[in-house]
Amino acid sequence: MKKNWLVIFEIIIYIGVILIFNFFLNDIYVSIRGYKNYFNSMPLDFIIIYKTLLYFIPILILIILFKLIINKQKKTGINGIYRLIKKILKPHKLVSILVIIVSIVLLFSYTIINIHDLFIYFPTDAPGAENIVRYEGIYEKINIISDDGNQYNGWALIDESNTETIIYYGGNAQLSAVFFMNQNELKWRDYQGFNFVMVDYPGYGLSSGIPNENDINKMSLSVYDYVSKMKYVDSSKIVVMGFSLGTGVASYVGSQRNVYKLILVSPYTSLIDVFNARFPVFYGPFELLIKSKFKTIERIENIDSDVLIIYSLNDEVLPYRFSKQVVDKGKNIESLVLEEESHNNILNNESVFIKISEFIR
């Protein structure tokens, strides 16, 4: 009976390690997702280090217990799971190496599947900006209920005297309320003469759901169809515009709807290529680990609308070669290449908006 308990304790330790590691990943995920600079005095990197050390303590305790149990098994002559596997693999070094490699690959795959969205989406909310935009009283609140019950919220600037309407799909950290608040301060200098609509991705702002490619694509079409039926909007003059992450969304809409014109600011070929630019391992079967792919390069060649692509040679986030590949692959393409603008400054360049205005009109 005593021997059986030693094996049972060993199994419990394995289960404990798996559970703690899973809780650790979930805790890190939630911490990053819910992090707000104005709510936390501790920097995010310190929070991650603190939580890592916090979870290391129970892991260390389990390792010590594991060592004690294995030593006890040796003394009593019991072959538990660890000792049995070691006994089988010890004469076969190549098999041992293979088992270690497979274990590392499985651990890597499990980790990437659980946390890779953290590097793609940065959903936040901004109640202060929502109140400011609402207080202005000149913007129309967008509230779309999808067929699957999700709710998408955003804002619109609609003037019946304007002919063209821009639907904007933003970057991975942009919110409609913040965007409208900033443009309101600028008196819509860059978008004068156009209707403008921006709706938050699932999980962003007041929109429900969790951000992922499938749900964002569904949301993007719901927004386009909603806007095309809005009062004072000419459905034949809807311009779809995307920036950074939003270029993958905008190109999807352009491939599914007969849009008037398409504008892509700092586009990428696919998010798989973006990941590989930083950590080149996502090839072959490892591509399956990236759930949100946004393969713009495959969609652009099927878009017949006029397309404007804007990118910078100094883009430190999305290498310009990706944008160049999209330009080369598409049809009816115009392009504007900037020399020195960093990624987040592209939309602050005056020549960009001059080009956009000329392109639309």
Order of alpha helices (4+ residues) and beta strands (2+ residues): alpha-alpha-alpha-alpha-alpha-beta-beta-beta-alpha-beta-alpha-beta-alpha-beta-alpha-alpha-beta-alpha-beta-alpha
